[in-house]
Amino acid sequence: MFEQVLGTSIPKRAADKGIVSYHLHDIRECATDAHRSVDDKPFGGGPGMVMMAPVICDAIDKASAQDVRKPKLIIMSPQGRVLDQKMVKELAGESRIMLLAGRYEGIDERVLELTGATELSIGDYVLSGGELAAMVVIDAVVRTLPGVLGAHDGAADETFKDDLLEHPQYTRPREYKGLEVPDILLSGNHKNIALWRQQQRLERTKKKRPDLLIKKN
């Protein structure tokens, strides 16, 4: 799953430039039985299976030992802090990040207690596993690293910059089905265009995501 995503578009470009490197680890490689088991039934009963602490901790130790830098350990979990652009920037400042993507009913609570890992969620809903969530984190963080985006991909005015939504975007044709591009964008007056775009960002945020303005205040 990860190879397809990390080998495409901006994540691939970042790796090709040497700005970032990815290292995938199969948790099952740390299983000790013939069936390569990574989970077992929960104590106290209940549905589903729980990923076992010894296997998870061994996998974390094995991956950690491959680099002298201590990793920022993150466990993808619907119980964690919800990812936002502020946290994306925080993670972009880390020299090494380790993402643990769990499955099944959950991970033995002792993994959190022993490792001090940070729990991180990408939203208030449940996925079949943490893999897709981890990919979202990787993509969001990598694109913010210096040198990853070219001028044509620029992140300067992207959505959530300064907790505001992005302004409307237009390209050719100038008129389509009776709708025309705002005259200001064709004026060539860059100062006025910048003012218009900032006004649009504020108005869009008030209309579509007023919670962002409340959080900012």
C-alpha positions in Angstrom: 0.0 0.0 0.0 2.7 2.5 1.0 5.0 1.8 -1.9 2.4 3.0 -4.4 1.7 6.2 -2.6 5.3 7.0 -1.7 6.4 6.3 -5.2 4.1 8.8 -6.8 3.9 12.6 -7.2 5.2 14.9 -4.5 6.2 12.2 -2.0 8.4 10.6 -4.7 9.7 13.9 -5.8 10.8 14.7 -2.3 12.7 11.4 -2.0 14.3 11.8 -5.4 15.7 15.1 -4.3 17.1 13.6 -1.1 14.9 15.8 1.1 13.2 12.9 2.8 13.6 9.1 2.9 11.0 6.4 3.7 11.6 3.1 5.4 8.8 0.5 5.6 8.8 -2.2 8.3 6.5 -5.2 8.4 5.4 -5.8 12.0 4.9 -9.5 11.3 8.6 -9.8 11.0 8.8 -9.5 14.7 6.3 -12.3 15.4 7.8 -15.3 17.1 5.3 -18.1 16.3 4.9 -20.2 13.2 1.7 -18.3 12.2 3.5 -14.9 12.5 0.7 -13.7 14.9 0.6 -10.1 15.8 -2.8 -10.1 17.7 -4.8 -12.0 20.2 -8.2 -12.0 21.9 -8.8 -9.2 24.4 -8.7 -9.9 28.1 -12.2 -9.3 29.6 -13.9 -10.5 26.4 -15.4 -8.5 23.6 -15.3 -8.4 19.8 -12.2 -8.2 17.6 -8.5 -8.8 18.2 -5.9 -6.7 20.0 -2.3 -6.2 18.7 0.2 -7.6 21.2 2.6 -5.4 23.1 5.7 -7.7 22.8 5.5 -7.8 19.0 4.7 -4.1 18.6 7.5 -3.0 21.0 10.0 -5.3 19.3 9.1 -3.8 15.9 9.5 -0.3 17.3 12.9 -1.2 18.8 14.1 -2.8 15.6 13.1 0.2 13.5 14.5 2.7 16.0 17.9 1.0 16.0 18.4 1.6 12.3 19.1 5.3 12.8 21.0 7.2 15.5 18.3 9.9 15.7 15.6 9.3 18.2 12.3 9.1 16.4 9.1 11.0 17.1 6.8 8.0 17.6 3.3 8.4 16.5 0.5 5.8 16.7 -2.4 6.4 14.4 -5.5 6.2 16.5 -9.1 7.7 16.4 -8.5 8.6 20.1 -5.6 10.9 19.3 -5.2 14.6 18.6 -6.8 15.5 15.3 -4.3 16.4 12.6 -4.4 20.0 11.5 -2.0 22.3 9.7 -0.4 23.5 12.9 0.6 20.0 13.9 1.7 19.3 10.3 4.2 22.2 10.7 5.3 20.8 14.1 6.0 17.4 12.6 7.8 18.9 9.7 10.3 20.3 12.2 11.2 16.8 13.4 14.3 15.1 12.1 12.8 11.7 12.2 9.2 10.5 12.5 8.0 6.9 13.1 4.4 6.2 12.3 2.8 3.0 13.7 -0.3 1.9 11.7 -2.3 -0.5 13.8 -5.2 -2.8 12.8 -7.9 -4.9 14.3 -9.6 -3.8 17.6 -6.7 -1.8 18.7 -3.2 -1.9 20.3 -2.4 -3.2 23.8 -2.5 -0.2 26.1 0.9 -1.0 27.5 2.6 0.0 24.2 1.5 3.6 24.9 2.6 3.4 28.5 6.1 1.9 27.6 6.9 4.1 24.6 5.3 7.4 25.4 4.0 7.6 21.9 1.8 10.4 20.6 -1.6 9.3 19.4 -2.8 11.0 16.2 -6.1 11.0 14.3 -7.0 12.3 10.9 -10.7 12.7 11.8 -13.6 11.6 14.0 -14.3 8.4 12.1 -13.0 4.8 12.1 -10.9 3.2 9.3 -10.1 -0.5 8.8 -6.5 0.3 9.7 -4.0 3.0 10.3 -2.2 2.7 7.0 -4.4 5.2 5.1 -4.2 7.7 8.0 -0.4 7.4 8.1 -0.2 8.1 4.3 -2.2 11.3 4.9 0.2 12.4 7.5 3.2 11.7 5.3 1.8 13.6 2.3 0.8 16.6 4.4 4.1 16.8 6.2 6.4 16.2 3.2 4.8 18.9 1.0 5.7 21.5 3.6 9.5 20.7 3.7 11.7 23.3 2.1 12.6 22.5 -1.5 9.8 19.9 -2.1 7.3 22.1 -4.0 8.3 24.0 -7.1 7.0 27.4 -8.0 4.1 25.9 -9.9 3.1 23.9 -6.8 3.7 26.8 -4.4 2.3 26.4 -0.9 2.3 30.1 0.0 -1.4 30.6 -0.3 -2.8 27.2 0.3 -5.8 26.4 2.4 -5.3 26.7 6.2 -2.4 29.1 5.9 -2.9 31.4 8.8 -6.1 29.4 9.6 -7.8 30.8 6.5 -9.3 29.0 3.5 -7.8 29.6 0.1 -9.1 32.3 -2.2 -11.0 31.3 -5.4 -8.9 30.2 -8.3 -9.5 30.6 -12.1 -7.8 29.8 -15.3 -8.7 29.8 -19.0 -11.2 30.3 -20.6 -12.0 33.8 -19.4 -15.8 33.1 -19.8 -17.5 29.7 -19.4 -21.3 29.1 -19.6 -22.0 32.8 -18.7 -19.6 32.9 -15.8 -16.6 35.3 -16.1 -13.3 35.6 -14.3 -13.4 38.5 -11.9 -12.0 41.6 -13.6 -9.5 42.3 -10.8 -7.5 39.2 -11.7 -7.0 40.5 -15.2 -6.0 44.0 -14.1 -2.3 43.4 -13.7 -2.4 45.4 -10.5 -0.7 42.9 -8.1 -1.3 44.9 -5.0 -5.0 45.1 -5.6 -5.1 41.4 -6.5 -3.4 40.5 -3.3 -5.9 42.6 -1.3 -8.8 41.0 -3.2 -7.5 37.5 -2.5 -7.0 38.2 1.2 -10.6 39.5 1.4 -11.9 36.4 -0.4 -10.0 34.2 2.0 -11.6 35.9 5.0 -15.1 35.8 3.5 -14.8 32.2 2.5 -13.6 31.2 5.9 -16.5 33.1 7.6 -19.0 31.3 5.3 -17.6 27.8 5.1 -15.4 27.3 8.2 -16.2 29.9 10.9 -14.8 27.6 13.5 -11.3 28.4 12.2 -11.8 32.0 13.0 -13.1 31.2 16.5 -10.1 29.0 17.1 -7.7 31.7 15.9 -9.3 34.2 18.3 
